[in-house]
């Protein structure tokens, strides 16, 4: 097996080497998720094994064969699906191919690339499709936040707040804060925007980013809290709501949560102190 870029070169080299003194047939096996293993292909591989032939295949082909068999097994185990004899026949063909591979000798070219844990992955999901948790908000909020930072360099907005005066005001303030960060050496301009001082970010840039986040939250219909409360939660700054007058129901719920978090010993001592 080899990377796809070396398949044709390896095929030409092996056919030239095994065409004169030591004669061997050189086969090429190609398989992906959309393919189906047929018995004529199995017979060709059996003939190659009997004649000591050479079978060339990319790493994705071998992985696809194994994962395709797992997918077929999952389909056959699912009693809700209508079973067909063709499915079992394709499953048996895959088993025969993998059995032949177990009895052969594997030679890998560019092994460091084929076995690389990040570059050699094959995306092959099986089973029922389920939406990702918190989709699409989990990536639209990230795009919204990054767009504010990129606006300073590009001077263009990708998120749908072109007509919002608040959005342009927040972006103008963010541009001023970023320029201040460059001057104070809290940010680095090259090769791209790099944060050098985390404390500076929390004290200067985070409040502006929090106001930019409020626009996205309002567009996604967040309600039940005031803007000051939301901003205090995002920035973890309780001073923003220190003068807030809470209603009786909210104070009762907060008091009940505090009492539930108190250890039993502390609760009993507090009760004894009150009796005195």
C-alpha positions as CSV (number, residue, x, y, z in Angstrom):
1,X,0.0,0.0,0.0
2,X,1.1,3.6,-0.6
3,X,-0.3,7.1,-0.7
4,X,-2.6,7.9,-3.7
5,X,0.0,10.1,-5.3
6,X,2.4,7.2,-5.6
7,X,0.0,4.6,-6.9
8,X,0.6,5.0,-10.7
9,X,4.4,5.3,-10.2
10,X,4.5,2.1,-8.0
11,X,2.4,0.3,-10.6
12,X,4.7,1.2,-13.5
13,X,7.8,0.3,-11.4
14,X,6.5,-3.1,-10.3
15,X,5.3,-4.1,-13.7
16,X,8.7,-3.3,-15.2
17,X,10.4,-5.3,-12.5
18,X,8.2,-8.4,-12.7
19,X,7.9,-8.6,-16.5
20,X,11.2,-10.3,-17.4
21,X,13.1,-12.8,-15.2
22,X,10.6,-13.2,-12.3
23,X,7.2,-12.9,-13.8
24,X,4.3,-11.8,-11.5
25,X,0.9,-10.3,-12.2
26,X,0.4,-6.8,-10.8
27,X,-3.2,-5.9,-9.8
28,X,-4.7,-2.7,-8.7
29,X,-7.5,-2.7,-6.1
30,X,-9.7,0.4,-5.8
31,X,-12.5,0.6,-3.2
32,X,-14.3,3.3,-1.4
33,X,-17.6,3.8,0.6
34,X,-19.7,4.0,-2.5
35,X,-18.3,0.7,-3.9
36,X,-19.7,-2.8,-3.5
37,X,-17.5,-5.8,-3.4
38,X,-18.4,-8.3,-6.2
39,X,-17.5,-11.9,-6.5
40,X,-15.6,-11.5,-9.8
41,X,-13.2,-9.2,-7.8
42,X,-12.9,-11.8,-5.1
43,X,-12.0,-14.4,-7.7
44,X,-9.3,-12.1,-9.2
45,X,-7.8,-11.6,-5.7
46,X,-7.9,-15.4,-5.1
47,X,-6.1,-16.0,-8.4
48,X,-3.5,-13.4,-7.4
49,X,-2.9,-15.2,-4.1
50,X,-2.5,-18.5,-5.8
51,X,-0.1,-17.2,-8.4
52,X,1.9,-15.1,-5.8
53,X,0.8,-11.9,-7.5
54,X,1.1,-8.3,-6.3
55,X,-1.9,-6.3,-5.4
56,X,-1.6,-2.5,-5.2
57,X,-4.0,-0.5,-3.0
58,X,-4.0,2.8,-1.2
59,X,-4.4,3.0,2.5
60,X,-7.9,4.4,2.1
61,X,-8.9,1.3,0.1
62,X,-7.9,-1.0,2.9
63,X,-9.6,1.1,5.5
64,X,-12.7,1.3,3.4
65,X,-12.9,-2.5,3.1
66,X,-12.8,-2.9,6.8
67,X,-15.2,-0.1,7.6
68,X,-17.6,-1.2,4.8
69,X,-17.8,-4.6,6.5
70,X,-18.6,-2.9,9.8
71,X,-21.3,-0.9,8.1
72,X,-22.8,-4.1,6.5
73,X,-22.8,-5.8,9.9
74,X,-24.6,-2.9,11.4
75,X,-27.2,-3.0,8.7
76,X,-27.7,-6.8,9.1
77,X,-28.2,-6.4,12.9
78,X,-30.8,-3.7,12.5
79,X,-34.1,-5.6,12.5
80,X,-36.0,-2.4,11.4
81,X,-34.4,-2.5,8.0
82,X,-35.7,-4.8,5.3
83,X,-33.1,-7.5,4.8
84,X,-32.2,-8.6,1.3
85,X,-30.0,-11.6,0.2
86,X,-27.8,-9.2,-1.8
87,X,-26.7,-7.6,1.5
88,X,-25.5,-10.9,3.0
89,X,-23.8,-11.8,-0.3
90,X,-21.8,-8.5,-0.3
91,X,-20.9,-9.2,3.4
92,X,-19.5,-12.6,2.6
93,X,-17.5,-11.1,-0.3
94,X,-15.9,-8.6,2.1
95,X,-15.1,-11.3,4.6
96,X,-13.4,-13.3,1.9
97,X,-11.2,-10.3,0.8
98,X,-10.1,-9.5,4.3
99,X,-9.3,-13.2,4.9
100,X,-7.1,-13.2,1.8
101,X,-5.3,-10.1,3.1
102,X,-4.6,-11.8,6.4
103,X,-2.8,-14.5,4.6
104,X,-0.7,-12.1,2.5
105,X,2.4,-9.9,3.2
106,X,1.8,-6.2,3.5
107,X,4.5,-3.8,2.3
108,X,3.9,-0.1,3.0
109,X,5.6,2.8,1.1
110,X,5.9,6.1,3.0
111,X,5.0,4.4,6.3
112,X,5.4,7.7,8.2
113,X,2.6,9.2,6.2
114,X,0.3,6.2,6.1
115,X,0.4,5.7,9.9
116,X,0.3,9.4,10.8
117,X,-2.5,9.8,13.5
118,X,-3.7,13.0,12.0
119,X,-3.1,12.8,8.3
120,X,-4.2,9.2,7.8
121,X,-7.7,9.4,9.2
122,X,-10.6,8.3,7.0
123,X,-14.0,9.9,7.7
124,X,-16.4,7.0,7.5
125,X,-19.5,7.6,9.8
126,X,-22.0,4.8,10.1
127,X,-25.4,4.5,11.7
128,X,-28.3,6.9,11.9
129,X,-27.6,10.6,11.4
130,X,-28.1,12.9,14.4
131,X,-27.6,16.6,14.6
132,X,-24.7,17.9,16.6
133,X,-25.5,19.3,20.0
134,X,-26.4,23.0,20.0
135,X,-26.2,23.2,16.2
136,X,-26.1,25.5,14.4
137,X,-25.5,28.0,17.3
138,X,-22.3,26.3,18.3
139,X,-20.5,27.5,15.1
140,X,-22.6,30.6,14.3
141,X,-21.5,32.2,17.7
142,X,-17.9,31.4,16.9
143,X,-18.2,33.0,13.4
144,X,-19.8,36.0,14.9
145,X,-17.0,36.5,17.5
146,X,-14.2,36.0,14.9
147,X,-15.9,38.4,12.5
148,X,-15.5,41.3,14.9
149,X,-11.7,40.7,15.1
150,X,-11.4,40.3,11.4
151,X,-13.4,43.4,10.7
152,X,-10.5,45.5,12.0
153,X,-8.2,44.3,9.2
154,X,-10.8,43.7,6.4
155,X,-13.1,46.6,7.0
156,X,-16.0,44.3,6.0
157,X,-18.6,42.4,7.9
158,X,-19.8,38.9,7.1
159,X,-22.5,38.6,9.8
160,X,-26.0,40.1,9.1
161,X,-25.6,43.3,11.2
162,X,-24.7,45.7,8.4
163,X,-27.7,48.0,9.2
164,X,-27.2,48.0,13.0
165,X,-25.8,51.2,14.4
166,X,-25.0,49.4,17.7
167,X,-22.9,46.9,15.8
168,X,-20.9,49.6,14.0
169,X,-20.4,51.4,17.3
170,X,-19.1,48.3,19.0
171,X,-16.8,47.6,16.1
172,X,-15.4,51.1,16.1
173,X,-14.7,50.8,19.8
174,X,-13.1,47.4,19.3
175,X,-10.8,48.9,16.6
176,X,-9.7,51.6,19.0
177,X,-9.0,49.0,21.7
178,X,-7.0,46.8,19.4
179,X,-4.9,49.8,18.2
180,X,-4.3,50.6,21.9
181,X,-3.2,47.0,22.4
182,X,-0.7,47.3,19.7
183,X,0.7,50.4,21.3
184,X,0.9,48.8,24.7
185,X,2.5,45.6,23.4
186,X,-0.5,43.6,24.6
187,X,-1.3,42.5,21.0
188,X,1.0,41.5,18.2
189,X,0.2,42.5,14.6
190,X,2.4,40.1,12.7
191,X,2.0,37.4,11.3
192,X,-1.6,38.0,12.5
193,X,-3.4,39.3,15.5
194,X,-1.8,37.5,18.5
195,X,-2.7,38.1,22.2
196,X,0.3,38.7,24.4
197,X,-1.2,39.8,27.6
198,X,-4.2,37.9,29.0
199,X,-4.8,40.4,31.8
200,X,-5.0,43.2,29.3
201,X,-7.6,41.3,27.3
202,X,-9.9,40.7,30.4
203,X,-9.7,44.4,31.4
204,X,-9.9,46.1,28.0
205,X,-11.0,43.9,25.2
206,X,-13.3,41.4,26.8
207,X,-16.0,44.0,27.8
208,X,-16.2,45.1,24.1
209,X,-16.4,41.5,22.9
210,X,-19.2,41.0,25.4
211,X,-21.2,43.8,23.9
212,X,-20.6,42.3,20.5
213,X,-21.9,39.0,21.8
214,X,-25.1,40.6,23.0
215,X,-26.0,41.4,19.4
216,X,-25.9,37.7,18.6
217,X,-27.8,36.7,21.7
218,X,-30.6,39.2,20.9
219,X,-30.8,38.0,17.3
220,X,-31.3,34.5,18.6
221,X,-34.2,35.6,20.9
222,X,-32.6,35.4,24.3
223,X,-35.0,36.8,26.8
224,X,-35.8,36.8,30.5
225,X,-32.7,38.7,31.5
226,X,-31.6,42.3,31.1
227,X,-28.7,43.4,29.0
228,X,-26.7,44.2,32.2
229,X,-27.3,40.8,33.6
230,X,-26.2,39.1,30.4
231,X,-23.1,41.2,30.1
232,X,-22.3,40.5,33.8
233,X,-22.5,36.8,33.2
234,X,-20.3,36.9,30.0
235,X,-17.6,39.1,31.6
236,X,-17.9,37.4,35.1
237,X,-18.2,40.9,36.5
238,X,-20.7,41.1,39.3
239,X,-20.2,44.8,39.8
240,X,-22.4,45.4,36.7
241,X,-25.4,44.1,38.6
242,X,-24.5,45.1,42.2
243,X,-27.3,47.7,42.3
244,X,-29.9,45.5,40.7
245,X,-33.1,45.2,42.6
246,X,-34.2,41.5,42.5
247,X,-37.8,40.5,42.9
248,X,-38.9,38.4,45.8
249,X,-39.2,35.2,43.8
250,X,-35.6,35.4,42.5
251,X,-34.3,36.2,46.0
252,X,-36.2,33.2,47.5
253,X,-34.8,30.9,44.8
254,X,-31.3,32.1,45.4
255,X,-31.7,31.7,49.2
256,X,-32.9,28.1,48.7
257,X,-29.9,27.3,46.5
258,X,-27.5,28.7,49.1
259,X,-29.1,26.7,51.9
260,X,-28.9,23.6,49.7
261,X,-25.2,24.1,49.2
262,X,-24.5,24.6,52.9
263,X,-23.0,21.5,54.7
264,X,-25.3,20.0,57.4
265,X,-23.0,21.0,60.3
266,X,-23.0,24.6,59.2
267,X,-26.8,24.6,58.8
268,X,-27.3,23.1,62.3
269,X,-24.9,25.6,63.9
270,X,-26.7,28.5,62.2
271,X,-30.1,27.2,63.5
272,X,-28.6,26.9,67.0
273,X,-27.3,30.5,66.8
274,X,-30.8,31.7,65.7
275,X,-32.4,29.9,68.7
276,X,-30.1,31.6,71.1
